[in-house]
Amino acid sequence: MHRTILHVVTNVSHFDDPKHKTGLWLSELTHAYDIFAAQGFRQKIVSPTGGQSPLEPRSLRWPFLDVSARDWLKDPSRMELLENTLSPEQIDSSEYDAIYFTGGHAVMWDFPNNVGLQQLTRDIHERGGVVSSVCHGYCGLLNTRLSNDELLVKARRITGFSWTEEILAGVSREMPYNAQQEMKQRGARYEKAFLPFTPNVVVDGRLVTGQNPFSAKITAMRVVSLLNL
């Protein structure tokens, strides 16, 4: 049976300061996309408003620009997918077995309050699908409520880019909020690796979250494991 994955990417291209560019952290998409493709899964890409998903400049530098990301950049058909992403209104949630929220600081602005993404996430979760995210992608789970009006993340084990990592990355002062703290305030049981910028994935039932860019491959592998049960 073919499984179908819905990747979520950003439409935001800069921080509050327009001079500070941001966007999709490319390898967080490509690493997962490659793993799902190897399983023969169908894949689609959605964004909050549809259309172009800009790329985070820092993700296009060493050590993040690896073979997977370079191959994507060289492939016009793959780049076209990021120029013409679907909007939530174009997605039938019943066709998807898992949703995967990618990161990049940009998502902090356009993921949390997008009602369309929240509805897709709720529908996939309540149909028995897998909800997953990597790095800042967990911002897309902050405000998603289930049909009983409970927050999806309440009392759930979860990880994502930590505040320590924000500080070490030198961008904490430009953040619109502390995502780690926001998760805790919503009742999530936030966890992080002992060492920053090391792979870390937390699985709580059908909720799979990765801490940082180095966690994307393992996050995708955990999703595959759940879908193959």
C-alpha positions as CSV (number, residue, x, y, z in Angstrom):
1,M,0.0,0.0,0.0
2,H,1.3,3.4,-1.0
3,R,1.6,5.9,1.8
4,T,1.3,9.6,1.2
5,I,3.2,12.3,3.1
6,L,2.4,16.0,3.3
7,H,5.4,18.3,3.8
8,V,4.8,21.7,5.2
9,V,7.1,24.6,4.3
10,T,7.1,28.3,4.9
11,N,6.3,31.4,2.8
12,V,8.2,33.9,4.9
13,S,11.5,35.3,3.5
14,H,12.8,37.5,6.3
15,F,12.8,38.3,10.0
16,D,11.1,41.4,11.4
17,D,14.1,43.2,10.0
18,P,13.7,42.8,6.2
19,K,17.5,42.8,5.8
20,H,17.7,39.5,7.8
21,K,16.7,36.9,5.3
22,T,15.3,33.5,6.3
23,G,13.1,30.8,4.8
24,L,12.9,27.0,4.5
25,W,15.9,25.1,6.0
26,L,16.4,23.1,2.8
27,S,18.1,19.9,4.2
28,E,15.2,19.5,6.7
29,L,13.0,18.9,3.7
30,T,15.4,17.0,1.4
31,H,16.6,14.5,4.0
32,A,13.1,13.5,4.8
33,Y,12.0,13.6,1.2
34,D,14.8,11.2,0.2
35,I,13.9,8.7,2.9
36,F,10.2,8.8,2.1
37,A,11.0,8.5,-1.6
38,A,13.1,5.4,-1.0
39,Q,10.0,3.8,0.6
40,G,8.0,4.5,-2.5
41,F,5.8,7.0,-0.6
42,R,3.8,9.7,-2.5
43,Q,4.7,13.2,-1.4
44,K,3.2,16.7,-1.7
45,I,4.3,20.1,-0.4
46,V,2.0,22.6,1.2
47,S,2.6,26.1,2.7
48,P,0.4,28.5,4.6
49,T,-0.5,30.5,1.6
50,G,0.6,28.4,-1.3
51,G,3.1,29.5,-3.9
52,Q,6.8,30.1,-3.4
53,S,8.8,28.9,-0.4
54,P,12.0,30.9,-0.1
55,L,15.2,29.2,1.1
56,E,17.1,30.1,4.3
57,P,20.5,31.4,3.2
58,R,22.4,29.7,6.0
59,S,21.0,26.3,5.0
60,L,22.8,26.7,1.7
61,R,26.3,26.9,3.3
62,W,28.6,24.3,4.8
63,P,28.1,22.0,6.6
64,F,24.3,22.0,5.9
65,L,24.5,22.1,2.1
66,D,25.2,18.3,1.7
67,V,24.7,16.0,-1.2
68,S,20.9,15.8,-0.6
69,A,20.4,19.5,-0.6
70,R,22.8,20.1,-3.5
71,D,20.9,17.5,-5.6
72,W,17.7,19.3,-4.9
73,L,19.1,22.6,-6.0
74,K,20.4,21.1,-9.2
75,D,17.0,19.5,-10.1
76,P,14.7,22.0,-11.8
77,S,11.7,19.7,-11.2
78,R,12.4,19.7,-7.5
79,M,12.9,23.4,-7.3
80,E,9.7,23.9,-9.2
81,L,7.9,22.2,-6.3
82,L,9.1,25.0,-4.0
83,E,8.0,27.7,-6.5
84,N,4.5,26.3,-6.6
85,T,3.5,24.8,-3.3
86,L,-0.1,24.0,-2.6
87,S,-2.2,25.9,-0.2
88,P,-4.1,24.2,2.7
89,E,-7.4,24.7,0.8
90,Q,-6.1,22.6,-2.0
91,I,-5.4,19.6,0.3
92,D,-7.8,16.7,1.0
93,S,-6.5,15.5,4.4
94,S,-8.1,12.1,3.9
95,E,-5.4,11.3,1.3
96,Y,-2.5,11.7,3.7
97,D,-1.0,9.3,6.2
98,A,1.4,11.7,7.8
99,I,2.2,15.4,8.0
100,Y,5.8,16.7,8.4
101,F,6.5,20.3,9.4
102,T,9.9,21.5,8.2
103,G,11.8,24.3,9.8
104,G,13.9,27.4,9.4
105,H,13.3,30.4,11.6
106,A,10.7,31.7,9.1
107,V,8.1,29.2,10.2
108,M,7.9,31.0,13.6
109,W,6.0,33.7,11.8
110,D,3.6,31.8,9.5
111,F,3.0,28.4,11.0
112,P,1.5,28.9,14.5
113,N,-1.8,30.7,13.6
114,N,-2.6,29.2,10.2
115,V,-6.1,27.7,10.6
116,G,-5.8,25.7,7.4
117,L,-2.6,23.9,8.6
118,Q,-4.2,23.3,12.0
119,Q,-7.2,21.7,10.4
120,L,-5.1,19.4,8.3
121,T,-3.0,18.4,11.3
122,R,-6.1,17.7,13.4
123,D,-7.7,15.7,10.7
124,I,-4.6,13.5,10.0
125,H,-4.1,12.9,13.7
126,E,-7.6,12.0,14.4
127,R,-7.8,9.6,11.5
128,G,-4.8,7.7,12.9
129,G,-2.1,9.3,10.9
130,V,1.4,10.5,12.0
131,V,2.1,14.1,13.0
132,S,5.8,15.1,12.8
133,S,8.1,18.1,12.8
134,V,11.7,18.9,12.8
135,C,13.5,21.9,14.4
136,H,11.4,25.1,14.3
137,G,8.7,23.1,12.5
138,Y,7.2,22.3,15.9
139,C,5.9,25.9,15.9
140,G,3.3,24.6,13.6
141,L,1.9,22.4,16.4
142,L,1.7,25.2,19.0
143,N,-1.9,26.1,18.6
144,T,-3.5,23.0,17.0
145,R,-6.6,21.9,18.9
146,L,-8.3,18.5,18.6
147,S,-12.0,18.1,18.2
148,N,-12.4,18.0,22.0
149,D,-10.8,21.5,22.1
150,E,-7.7,20.1,23.8
151,L,-4.3,21.2,22.5
152,L,-2.6,18.5,20.5
153,V,0.7,19.0,22.4
154,K,-0.8,19.0,25.9
155,A,0.9,16.4,28.1
156,R,2.8,15.1,25.0
157,R,6.6,14.5,24.9
158,I,8.0,16.8,22.3
159,T,11.2,18.4,21.1
160,G,12.3,21.1,18.7
161,F,14.9,23.8,18.4
162,S,15.9,24.8,21.9
163,W,16.4,28.2,23.4
164,T,20.0,27.3,24.1
165,E,20.5,26.6,20.4
166,E,18.9,29.9,19.5
167,I,21.4,31.7,21.8
168,L,24.4,29.7,20.3
169,A,23.1,30.5,16.8
170,G,23.3,34.2,17.7
171,V,19.7,35.0,16.8
172,S,17.8,34.8,20.1
173,R,17.3,38.6,20.3
174,E,15.6,38.6,16.9
175,M,13.1,35.8,17.8
176,P,9.4,36.8,18.0
177,Y,9.0,34.4,20.9
178,N,10.7,31.6,22.8
179,A,9.3,28.4,21.1
180,Q,10.6,26.1,23.8
181,Q,8.9,28.1,26.5
182,E,5.7,28.5,24.5
183,M,5.5,24.7,24.2
184,K,5.9,24.3,27.9
185,Q,3.2,26.9,28.6
186,R,0.8,24.8,26.5
187,G,1.5,21.8,28.7
188,A,3.9,20.0,26.4
189,R,6.6,17.9,28.0
190,Y,9.5,19.5,26.2
191,E,12.8,17.5,26.0
192,K,16.2,18.3,24.5
193,A,19.5,16.5,24.0
194,F,22.3,17.1,26.6
195,L,24.5,18.5,23.9
196,P,23.1,21.2,21.5
197,F,23.1,20.7,17.7
198,T,23.2,16.9,18.1
199,P,20.5,14.6,16.6
200,N,17.6,14.1,18.9
201,V,14.2,12.7,18.1
202,V,11.2,12.2,20.5
203,V,8.4,9.8,19.7
204,D,5.2,9.9,21.7
205,G,2.6,7.6,20.1
206,R,2.0,9.0,16.6
207,L,3.7,12.3,17.4
208,V,7.3,12.4,16.1
209,T,9.5,15.5,16.6
210,G,13.2,16.2,15.9
211,Q,15.2,18.9,17.7
212,N,17.4,20.5,15.0
213,P,18.5,20.2,11.4
214,F,20.7,17.2,12.3
215,S,17.6,15.3,13.4
216,A,15.7,15.3,10.1
217,K,16.8,11.9,8.8
218,I,16.1,10.1,12.1
219,T,12.7,11.9,12.3
220,A,11.8,10.7,8.9
221,M,12.9,7.2,9.7
222,R,10.8,7.1,12.9
223,V,7.8,8.2,10.8
224,V,8.5,5.4,8.3
225,S,8.6,2.9,11.2
226,L,5.2,4.0,12.4
227,L,3.7,3.9,9.0
228,N,5.0,0.4,8.3
229,L,3.6,-1.1,11.5
